[in-house]
């Protein structure tokens, strides 16, 4: 995020009532947690690929490669 955008966002937040700032904090926490969850899911998928490669890559299932 560049400095101009960050400063504009901070200025807008500073103008809000305190209860709205709390909502923004909750929303930011939600977004950060969602990103962390997605990163964990992607890491788990990458970690399982070698183990599942033997199951996925076999002559009996080659027809599915053409779909």
C-alpha positions as CSV (number, residue, x, y, z in Angstrom):
1,X,0.0,0.0,0.0
2,X,1.5,3.3,-0.9
3,X,1.8,6.2,1.6
4,X,-1.0,8.3,0.0
5,X,-3.6,5.6,0.2
6,X,-2.6,4.6,3.7
7,X,-2.7,8.3,4.9
8,X,-6.1,8.8,3.2
9,X,-7.5,5.6,4.9
10,X,-6.1,6.7,8.3
11,X,-7.7,10.2,7.9
12,X,-11.1,8.7,7.0
13,X,-11.0,6.3,9.9
14,X,-10.0,9.1,12.3
15,X,-13.2,11.0,11.3
16,X,-15.5,8.1,12.3
17,X,-17.2,7.6,15.7
18,X,-15.4,5.2,18.0
19,X,-17.9,2.4,17.6
20,X,-17.4,2.5,13.9
21,X,-13.7,2.3,14.3
22,X,-14.2,-0.9,16.4
23,X,-16.2,-2.3,13.5
24,X,-13.3,-1.6,11.1
25,X,-10.9,-3.3,13.5
26,X,-13.2,-6.3,13.6
27,X,-13.4,-6.4,9.8
28,X,-9.6,-6.0,9.4
29,X,-9.1,-8.9,11.9
30,X,-11.6,-11.0,9.9
31,X,-9.8,-10.3,6.6
32,X,-6.4,-11.1,8.1
33,X,-7.7,-14.4,9.6
34,X,-9.3,-15.4,6.3
35,X,-6.0,-14.8,4.5
36,X,-4.2,-16.8,7.1
37,X,-6.7,-19.7,6.7
38,X,-6.4,-19.6,3.0
39,X,-2.6,-19.7,3.2
40,X,-2.8,-22.7,5.5
41,X,-5.1,-24.5,3.1
42,X,-2.8,-23.8,0.2
43,X,0.2,-25.1,2.2
44,X,-1.7,-28.2,3.2
45,X,-2.6,-28.8,-0.5
46,X,1.0,-28.4,-1.6
47,X,2.2,-30.7,1.1
48,X,-0.3,-33.5,0.2
49,X,0.4,-33.4,-3.6
50,X,3.5,-35.7,-3.5
51,X,1.7,-38.3,-1.4
52,X,-1.4,-38.2,-3.7
53,X,0.6,-38.1,-6.9
54,X,0.9,-42.0,-6.9
55,X,-2.9,-42.2,-6.7
56,X,-3.6,-39.5,-9.3
57,X,-0.9,-40.5,-11.8
58,X,-1.7,-44.0,-13.0
59,X,-2.6,-45.5,-16.4
60,X,-6.2,-46.4,-15.3
61,X,-7.0,-42.7,-14.8
62,X,-5.3,-41.3,-17.9
63,X,-8.6,-40.8,-19.6
64,X,-9.4,-38.1,-17.0
65,X,-6.3,-36.1,-18.1
66,X,-8.2,-35.4,-21.4
67,X,-11.2,-33.7,-19.7
